[in-house]
């Protein structure tokens, strides 16, 4: 890594020894981002799919010149001598146990979003990190977007006036995988992959990459992808969590293909302005294709369209003009990982872009929205006590029982 991607990288310094838990698609995305930033050595990786494990070890070897040790179980990786930090790229139903175990080892952690599968896990993860005092970055990389940073400047500067409504949506049509129940690939330990979650009969539609729309593993489109926009809205508006949630929807077009709603409308009562989330995983999407993935801030002076790399400002009035800004952000993922590596090297938590506490609020927000959907009820949230108010069926969904001998934190 002599030719580090960043001129301000760390190639001249001692390399941080990192490990990867979950060596599939996105685990490798964040690991390669770290190697691109420079100043790290991947000394170990683990995965319960031997094909992932071997192919990722081969790729890392080519990138850094030496081969990481490979493990089937994350506990073995965490016991490695010299390990300083871990990257967690597993599905969310495994995050809590792996995160807390890494905290107990005193390791610094970069963990993918969402923070946890259920709310009680997230609370336990925050407690573990507070006790450990370690550096933790959660993978909301869109916080690095220059367009969203500019959107905050525009809103804070009063250019759109008082913000009274916020809308956000990500419409797309997924291509579900084979739903036929079958034996898992020979390389995959399906029982270990399911871990604390229910062990469903294997089919490709709920396995690698496809678990996002499976209720027991990913909990649906809002929790998986929409969470990015909810996190950005919170960041731009300086919000904490909504006080009330009301969500409606269903599986209207993708019956027997996915187990989370393909149609969803969620009202979230944030303190400064209500947020309306919508998604449709069928049909043509928004008539204006550009609006299929965006946030819309509606003020009394103007409305602001915000996306990863673009802003549009629609001024009020009959002659209201439209201003358009192209604001790309190169290497957004690398910059988010770099924040973490800089914080670790400098032992400076102020360099962290998304703490566990902040990530909990974004994660719990979408989890509560889904709890409203599952219970078909209004859900009220007490952020001081971190509990649902006067709704026993909803409160019961803050924690799910773990499978087998694994203990819920």
Secondary structure, DSSP 8 states (H G I E B T S, - for coil): --S-SSTTS-TTS--EEEEEE--SHHHHHHHHHHHHH-SEEEEEEE-SBHHHHHHHHHHHHHHHSS--EEESSHHHHHT-TT--EEEE-S-GGGHHHHHHHHHHTT-EEEE-SSS-SSHHHHHHHHHHHHHHT--EEE--GGGG-HHHHHHHHHHHTTTT-SEEEEEEEE---------------TTB-HHHHHTTS------GGGSTTTGGG-TTTT--HIIIIIHHHHHHHHHHHT----SEEEEEEE-SS-TTT-SS-SEEEEEE--SSSEEEEEEESSTT--SSGGGGEEEEEEESSEEEEEETTEEEEEESSTT--EEEEE---TTHHHHHHHHHHHHHHHT-GGG-SS-HHHHHHHHHHHHHHHHHHHHTS-EEEETTTTEE-S-HHHHGGGS----TT----
